[in-house]
């Protein structure tokens, strides 16, 4: 059995906030960063949770992430927003942008935000759900420099750009899809390293383009669904980075001089006002009916339940909020190193 420890989510969030405050973030920004990371752990998305803290701290100290950025709105219309993030912590600028596109959607029906020069944003579902909780449809996607081999290639050519879409229900929780365009998120490599386990076949290639099950040698991700994941990732670059005049794939592919700084991302966040198309409560009722209909379908042999996107995470969230968040021993040890460095007390184990 893999060694792990249980930590209360509130204690872990307070610890995370303290670490980022010591790293130079303003108090409010440190709180946002902590909330988004621990929220991911609560939902079982450990690849985007507190295991990222050491990487984020190293990136701040190396100058790749800006603890006190000059976030600026470059262009704005009633329906659109173009934000220069100045390499802000991803959750900080993405919450900033999503709040504003939700306000735009409330006024004119849709808000479309483009964020340039952000950094890792955590679990993208957090932002899509911000809109869903306001009775809107939410969408968020992101692009990075290449880390994934296009179908048929032995080298990185695309990013495993994630997308999240969320819509509200009434009795049913919001339906939310949050997926990478690779087979799995790259952050799962560190989770498997921390657990001391091999990764399944078909997840990644090593630096020479050969299949590997060693997470420490996983240099290239593989696209989900072959050409489908590859195509989505390519078009996300076209709708985010190239639209922002800040391409992230081609400078690396063509070995151009204007390569983006390490950790750079571009992102799109969208909110759609459902009430301008149909009755919101009726829409939510129809979402409930849709979920009920899907779950009532005949099941394959050996299948106990048909799940709706977001349901597994909702259930893990309820369990971990009550019982604690399990952290692999490797993750806990790396957090201890950060804690010692900043003089912050580790959260007690349960």
Secondary structure, DSSP 4 states (H G I P E B T S, - for coil): ---EEEE-HHHHHHHHHHHHHHTT--HHHHHHHHHHHHHHHHTT-GGGSGGGHHHHHHHHHTTSSBTT---EEEEE-SSEEEEE-TTB-HHHHHHHHHHHHHHHHHHHSEEEEEEEEE-----THHHHHHHHTTTSEEEEEEEES--EEPTT-SSEEE----EEEEE--SSSPPEEEEE-SBSS-TTHHHHHHHHT-PPPTTSEE-TTS-EE--GGG--EEEBTTTHHHHHHHHHHHHHTTTTTT--SSHHHHTT-S-PPPTT-EEEEEEEE-GGGTS-HHHHHHHHHHHHHHHHTSPPPTT---PPPTTHHHHHHHHHHHHH-EEEEHHHHHHHHHHHHHHT-PPPPB-
